[in-house]
Amino acid sequence: MSKGHDWANPGPAGLVALAMACFTFFAIFTGRVSHGAIGLLGCWLIGGFVVQVIVALIELKEGNTTGGNVFLYFSAFFMLASGMELILKFFAAQYGWHIDAKIDGWAWLPLAIALIAFTPAYFKSPLSLLVVVLALDPAVLMVALFDMGAIDKAVYAPIAGKLLLTGGIFGLYTAAGIVLNTAYGKTIIPLGKPIVKS
């Protein structure tokens, strides 16, 4: 989260966009909405891209290497690329175009590995934000693996969906905490102390 003085902390907006993506993927992966919703989901993710790329740039300007980089690659791939490809998949299903979607898993695999590799940096963040990342780590890895065809999607998609929902809930909690605690200048919503102190 930004700690500089030129800009206010944009992290809450980025976490809200992340939560939107997590909640909607939860709905897809657990069968709460049909796959006919993927075109609309693509539009929502493109909206999330706008928020997250702005957050990433401000975070990087303020010197937050961890959050800035994660929001930057999430904005590009989790939001924009996924949004565009879901719209493409919607039309492919409508018109019978053949698409080998296993490439998605290969694209998501390095993103999952990067997120897992960056996770120890979040040990210095509020505990609620660390919980977001710890929920996303296995979820993103499962999505990569079932998209690749390496694990059974029918078994792992609901698990990934529940982990994404957990990450989204804690993302919203953290966002609310940052906004309210900042507005009132005191702890309104406790976010938990970092595991590793600076």
N, C-alpha and C positions, 0 to 999 in steps of 0.2 A: 504494500500500500504506500502511496506517495507520502513523503514526509517533508517535501520542500515547501517554499512559501510563495512561489509564483502562481501556482494553480491549486485549486481545491482538490481533494482526493476523489478521483473518478471511479475508484474501485467498486463502490456499491452499484453503480450502473452496470459495470461489467459483470458483477455477480448476479444481478437480476437477469441480464441477457443469458448468462450461463444457466441459471435456474430454469428459464423458459425452455431452453434446449433440453435440459435434463428431464423436465416434466413431460415434454412432448415425446421424447424418445421413450420414456417410461410408458406412455400411453400406447405407442406403436409396439414396443417389445412385449408388452403384457396383454395385447389384444383388446385394449379398451377402445381403440379406434381401428378402423379397417385400413388396409394399405392404400385404399382410395384417398386417404388423407395426405399422402406424401407430397403431392403437388403444393398443397396449402402449407404444409410444414416447410417446404423449400422456401416459400416466401417469408415465413417467420424467421427462418435462419438467416436469410439475407438481411433482414432488419437487424438481427442480432449482430451481424458482421459490422454494420455501421457503428453500433455502440462500442463493440469490443475493439475495433481498430482505433477509435478515438481514445479509449481508455489506455490501450497499449502505448500509443504515442506520448500521452501525457505522463504515464508511469515511467517510461524510458527517459523522458525529458527531466523528470524529477529524480532520476538516479536509481529507480527500482528495477534492477536487472532481472530478478526472479519474476515478479508480477508482470512487468512490461513485456518480457519475452514470451511468457506463457499466454498472456492475452493476445499478443501479436500472432502467434501461430494458431491459437484457437480461433481468432477472428478469421484468418485466412482459410483454414481447413475445416474446423468443426462447424463454422458458420457459412462462409461464402461458398467454398467448394462443395460442401454437403448440400447446401441449399440449392445450388445450380444442378447438382447431379440428381437430387430428388425430383426436381421439375423434369429433368431429362428422363428419368426412370418412369415418371408418370406418363409422359407422352409415348415412351417406348412400349409400355404396357397397353396403351390405347391403340397404337398402330402396329403392334406386333414386331417391333424392331428387336433384333437380337443384340443383347449387351452382355458381355462377360463381366459381371459385377464382382468377381473375385479380386479384381484389381483394387477394389476399395479396401479389402483386408490388407493387401500389400502396402497401400498408401497409409493406412491407419497404424500399421505395426511400428514404424519408426516414431510416429507421434506418441504412441503408448510408451515405447521405450524411453523417449525423451521425458515424458511426464514422470515416469517412475524414477528416472535418473535425477530429475530436478526436485523430487519430493523432499529429500533431506534439507533443502533450503527453506522449506515451509516449517521446519521445526522451530524456526525463529519467529514465526508468525503467531497471531492469536490461535488458540487451540481450535476454535470453531472453524477457522479457515483451513487448518491442517486436516480436520475431519472431512472437509469438502474434497481435498486432494486425495486423501486415503480412500474415499469412496470411489472417486473417479479412476484411480490407478487400475484396479482390477476390472472395472466396467469397460474402460476403453480397450484394455488388452483383450477382453472377451469379445468385444465387437470386432476387433481386428481379426481374431482367430476364427470366429464363426463366419465372417465375411469371406475369409480365405478358404473356408471349407475344412479347416483343420479340427474344429470341434462342432458338435451338434447344435445348431441354432435353436432347435426346438427346446433343448434342455437349458442352454445358457442365455438365451435372449431374456427370459423372465428374470433371471438372476441379475444380469447386467441392468435391466430396467429398474429393478428395486434399488440397486446401488446408485444408479443415476438419480432416482428420486431422492434418496438419502443425501447425495451431494447437492442437489437442488434445494432441498429444505435447509440444509446448513448454510448454503450460499445466501439464501434469503435472510436467514437469521443473522449472519455476519453482516450483510448489507444494512439491515435494519439497525444493528448495533452500532456500526460505524456512523450512520447518519444521525441517530438519536443521541449517541454519546457525544458526538461532535457538537450537535446543536445545543445541548444542555451543559456541555463542559464538565460532565461527570458521567459515571457509569450508570446508565439506565438499563442497558442489556449487557450482562457480563459475557465477554467473548472468550474468557479463559486465558490464562497466562501461557506464553510460549514454552515449549519443552526445553529449548536451548535459549539461554539468556545471551544477549550481545556482550 
